[in-house]
Amino acid sequence: MDKIKTILIDTDESFLKRLNRLLTNFKEVEVVGTFENANEGLDFILKNEPDLAFVQIEMPNLSGLEIAEEISKRETNVKIILVSEHSHYAVKALKVSVFDYLLKPISIDELKASLQRFNTKYKINLNNRELQIIREMSNGLSSQNIGEKLCISRHTVDTYRRSILEKTACQNTAQLIKFSLKSGLI
């Protein structure tokens, strides 16, 4: 799986350092830039198109909401996670179609959940048949039973299972089901 190229934009230098430190706990994340200046951060996003940007809402000159609006106008796949100390911006955040909204201070659990949702939605790329097989596996069906239900061979089901385990970096069916539940796949 490719790393999630991530940038951080926040006027609070200590928060940037803390968030950067938290993100080092996730091997799938690569922080490619940190910015205290919103305009510089937006320029970097537009030129480099990272996968994900953590953006503070309240900033002088250019707010996180304005950055999100600008990104949504462009044909880019950059996803924005807005960060704030205040919950009252949440409705505005939804209106500009941000990926997530996190309240400061961000906990490792909130960060993990958000990154799992991002990975599941944008990086893993499971097709409909693979999702169907995961659902059937979660119901306790064997490869043979899944094949009969979906009108495909047991060998085809096994091939899908191997592909699913590889894409999700799970070692076995139990890990896959746990991952699927946490990620909202089933």
N, C-alpha and C positions, 0 to 999 in steps of 0.2 A: 504494500500500500504506500502511495506517495505521502510525503510529509505534508502537513497543513502549514503552508506558508502564512505567517501571521505578523501583523504589525500592531503596535500599541500607540495610541494617541491620548495623552492626558497632560494637563498642565502641572500636575503634582508629581514631582520627580521621585519622591519616596514611594508613591503608589505604583509608578512605572517599574521601579526596581522590585517591589514586592510581587507584582503580577508577573514580571519576567521570571522571577525566582520560582513562583508557583508553576508556571508553564514548563519549566525544566523537568518537572515530574512526569511529563507526558512525552514519551519517546516519539509519538506521531506528530508533535508540534515543533516547528522551527520558527523562531522569532527572527524575522528578517529586517526589522526596523523598529525603533522607538522614537517618538517625537513629542516634545513639549509644545511645539507650535502647530496649531491646527492646519494652517495653510500649507506648511511643509509636508505634513502628514497626508493631506489630500493630494498634493502633487505627486508624492511617492505612490499612493494608491493608483492614481490615473496612469502613471508611467509603467509601473511594475505589476499591477493586478495581482496582489496576493490573494490567497483563498479567503482569509478572514481578517477582520480589523476590529480590535477592541477600542471603542471611541468614547471618551468622556462627553457627557452632554453639555455641561456648563463650561464654556471656554470663551475667552475674549476674542473678538474679531469674527470667529466662525464657530458656530455651535456644532455639537455632534449631530443634532437633528438636521442641520443644513448640510453637513457632510453626507449623511445618509440620503437626503433628497438628491444631492448632486450625483451620487453613485447610482441611485435608482434611475436617473435620467439617461445614463450612459449604457451602452451595450457591454456590460461587464458581469462577470460571475462573482465578484467580490461580495461576501456576506458581512454584514455589520452586526456587532454586539455592542449595544449602547450600555454605558456604565454611568451610574449616578448615585448620589447619596440620598436622592429623593424619589419616591415612588410616583409622584404626581405627573411625571413625564411619560408614563407607560402608555397611555392612550395615544399620545402624539407619536410615540415610537411605533405603535402598531400601524398607524396611518401612513408612515413612510416605509413600511414593509421591512423592518429590520429583522434579522434572524433571531436575536434574543435580546433580553433586557436584564441586566444584573445590577443588584444594589451593592454599594460599597458598605462595609468591607466584603470582598468576595471570598467565600469559603472554598476550600479545595473540593468539597462535595458538589457545590453549585457549578464550579468550573468543570469538573469531571462530567457531570450530567449534560452540560451544554456542549462540550466537545464530543461526547458520545452521540448526541443528536446530530451534530454537524457531520461526523464521520458516517453515520448511518444514512443520512439523507444525501450527502454530496460526494463521499469518497468510496464507499463500499460498492455501490452500483450493482445491487442484486436485482435480477430480472424477475418478472412475475412468476415464472415457473419455480425459481429458487425460493421465493417467498412462500409459494404454495407448499413446497416440500418442507420448509421449516415449520409451517403451521401443522402439517400432518405429523411431523416428527414430534412436535410438542404435545400432540394428542396420543403419543405412545405407539404410533404405527411403525412397523418394521419396513425395510426397503421393499420387501415383497408385497406387503399390504398397500403401501403407498403406490407402487407400480400398478397394482390391480385397480386401485381407485382412480388413478390418473390416466389409465390406459397406456402405460409405458412399461418397459422391461425393468426388472430389478437392477440390472446392470446400469441402465440409464439413470435410475435413481441414485445408485452408488456413485456414479460419475458426478452428478449434481451435488451430492453430499460432500465429496472431496473438494469440489470447487467452492462451495459455501464455506467450508472450514478454512480453506486457504484465504479467501477474501476477507473473512472476519477475524483471522488470526486466532481462531479457537482451536484447542487441541483435541476436543472430543464433543460428543453430542450434549453432555451435561453443561459444558461451558457455553456451547452455542445457544442452548435454550435459555440459560441465565442471561447471556448477552442480549438475546432477542427480547426477553421480557423487559430488561432495563432500557433497551433502545426503542421500545414501542413497536417492534416488528410484529409481535403477536399479542 
